[in-house]
């Protein structure tokens, strides 16, 4: 059996740390349209993005006034799931609400 070599352990540990990186993050955005009800947008923000009623209203007003609103920043998989959920719920209620994601 070989003797313990702390230099070798440090080298391996350093290589592992170099390989670990934070995942890229993505902004999830809602876009304004002329058909989706404001109350529905607030509901979506509370249901899908776990926003408080006050936060949801503020984001909805950004969507309404500026044409776009930031719902949150998440990893790719979480962002993708939230976008798909928004589209599924909106279509189920007959609204054309557009939700996108973009890399930070």
N, C-alpha and C positions, 0 to 999 in steps of 0.2 A: 504494500500500500504506500502511496506517495505521501510526502510530508505536506502540511498545510502551507500555502504560499499566498500571503495577503496581497501581493502585487498582482497576481493572476486574478484574484477575486475582484479587485478594484477595476481592472481592465474590462472584465466581463460586465460588471455592474455599470460601468460608464457606457459601454456599447448599448446596453438595454435602455438606459435613460435617453440616449441620443435618438433612439428609434420611436419613442413615445412622443406624440404631438397632440395638441388639442385639435378636436375635429373642427372643420370649417363650419361657420355658423351662417344661417340664412334668415333673412327678414321675411315675414309673412305679411302680405299687404292685401287690403280690401280696396276695390275700385268702385267709384260712383257709377250709377246708371240711373235712368229715368223711371225705372219700374219697381225696384226693390223697396219695400216699405222701410222707413227708418226704424220702426219698432222691431221689425224682423232682424235688422242688422244688429240692434242692441241685444236681442235674444241670442243670435249667433255668437256674438262676442262673449256673452256670459256662459253659454253652453260649451262652445268649442275651445275658447281661450281662457276660461275661468276668470273672466274679468268681473270686478264688482260693478254694480249698476252705474255708479258714477264714472268709473273708467270707461265702461262700455259706451255711455252717452258721449263722453269726450272724444273717443275714437270715431264714433258714428258721425259726430259733427265735423271732424277733420275730413272724413270721407265725403260728406255732403258739401262742405265749403271748399276744400282744396282738391277734391277729386280722388284722393287716396288717403289711406290711413294705415298706420303701422299697428299690427295686432300683437307682435312679439318676435323674438329672435330665438331660433331653435337649431338643433342639429338637422342635417339633411332629411333623415328619416322621419323625424317628428314633424318638420315643416311640410313634407310631402303628405303625410297622413292628415294634417290639419287642413291643407288645401283641398284634398279629396273629400274630407268630411264636410267642409263648407259647401262644396259644389253639390254633393249628394243631398244634403238637407235642403239647400236652396231649391234645387230642381224638384225635390219632392213636394215643396210648397208652391211651385210654379214661378219662382223668381230666377232671373238670369244673373244673380250676383257673381261677380268675378273676383277670384282670390288667386294671388300669385305668390311666388317666392323668388327671392334674389339673393345671391351670395353677398355677404358683408364685405 
